[in-house]
C-alpha cells in the first residue's frame, strides 16, 4: 500500500517564515501552528494503526452449546440475550443501497403520516370554540373549548345523581338563534332530538340531528348527527357516534367512542378533501373527581332525571370528542335561582330558572316545571359587543317509541 502523506496547507511557507528574522511573538505563534500539524498527523496515524490491528484480530467459533444454553436461560425466565461472539458473514455491498432505499421509504412514510396528522390536528385546533359542540348548545350556547381537567379545579362537592328511570320517550325540536346589537333576530340552525329505549339491552338511545350555520368563522352549512347509548339506570355513557358533514376541508368527519370505567376509547376518521384516510385514536382517562360524564345531546331532557326545587344544585361534566387532551371534557354546575314564566315558539311555560356556571361564566337556562324539559338557554355575556345567542324549544311531542 502506498503510504499517505498528510500535508497541512501553508506549512512550508510557515516554516520558512519562522526561520526568518521575525519578531519573537510571531515566531511563537507559528511554532504553535506547526505543533498542531504534528499532533494531527500523530492522531491520524494512531487511528490507522488501530483499524489495521482490529481487522487482523481472530474471531472465535460459535460455542457448541450456545443454543442449548439460550433455551435453558429462557426456561429460567431470562428474556434479555446479551450479544455473543457469533461469527457473521460480512454483508454484500449490493444490499447496502437496497437497505438504505427501504429505510428512506419507511422514514418518508412515517414522516408524511406524522405531518398529515399534525396538519389535521392544527386544523382541528383552529376550527374555533364550536368545533366539538356544533348544534349541541342547550347548556352551552356560546361554547368555550373543552379542556383537560386542570389540577386547580377541586373535585365536585355535589355531583349529580341521574335517575334514568325518570326519563321518557320524546321528540323535541329546537332552534338556535342570535339577536344582534340592533335587535334583529336570526335563526342560525335547527335541530331535533329523539329519545327512545334501545332495541336491545337496558339502555336509552338518544339521537340528535342538527343543521345550520357553523360558528367557527368558516360559515359552513353543516349537518351534525349524534347517536348515543346510555344506561337506563343512571345514564352512564355506553357508546357515542358523531358525524359532521362537511367539516372544514373534509366532506365528513366521524367520531366513534366507547366508554368504560377506565375512560374513553375509539377513533376519529375523516373523509374526502385531502384526508387520504387520516385518522386519530381516542384513548383518554376520565377522573372520578369530575363524574358523572354526560353527552350534551341529552341535555334537553337531563333535568327530567333529577328532582328540581328552589335550592337544587349539582355538577357534572360534558364529554368532548376526546381526540386531544384539551378536548376531553369540561365541568359545569347548575343551580336553581328562581321561577319564571317564559314564552318560546313552542308555547308559554312555568319554568325553573337556572344558572349554568361553565369556565367562569354564567349562562341562563329555563327548565319546564312539569317535566324538566329544557325550554330556553340564553347567553348574553356579549350583549354589548356581539348581541345575544341562545337555544329555544320550537315544538315537542311525547312518543311511545
C-alpha angles and dihedrals in degrees: 000000000000110000116244117234114211113213125189109214109248095011094124094048089048090052092050090049091049091052091052126084098276128149115281092243092054092047089052092053093050092047088055091054091051091050089054090054091052091048092050092052091049093053093049092048091050092050091050092050092050092050092050093050092047092055090053096051113117118247115222120230121254110273112253093228096048097109095044090047092052091049091050092049092049090049087055091055101264113140103169114082113197118217112276128202094262119163111239130185117246108254117249114257092231089067094057096074090046093051091046092050091049090049091051091051093049094045091046091050093049091046092049092049091047091048093049091046090050091048090050090050091050091051090049092050092047095050092090139239095308096057099104098029108042108151094005100094108125089116095018113043092155098033121202118203117282114245145204104260105269117225092233092068112089123226115273113277093197110026113186119250106211118205106208090189089074093060119105133196110264144158117220133179124203138181128208113218141178129203114203128213092273092055097254112146122214130186106223102175144002129209143178131211124204119190119188142145114275116253090237134023130021097293146114120239116214119192121186125184122183133174126183151090116324118233100212096095096265094093090215120163101233136188115208124188125182129182119187134177118209133182111267090221105051105358094248109168115255103171140343135194126190128186123184121187117221112006118184106299094348126091088220142357124205130199120191117186133181121189131212138154087275096056138258128337130176142088143271119217135179133214133204126354112069095321097113091189097314112167138167128212123236116219115147136151122231115211118222087224089078101036142161099066120199140175117246088228091079094046096105092064101026095101089058088073095059134058106251121202141151094283100035120133136155145160135226139150133251115222119227129198088287094209091124128033092243090055102052106096147325129208125233137178128215125198134173111244101172149313127282140168110230135184123217132161090275092056143272119309142178105241145179107242110221137183120225112205111198126162093344096310130105123222125187118238132179122203121191111250094216096062110353094251113155110250105172140005120188131184113190097161088116096040094128097043108032108001134241127319130187154133124258132189108249100180141339138191132176117239135196094210 
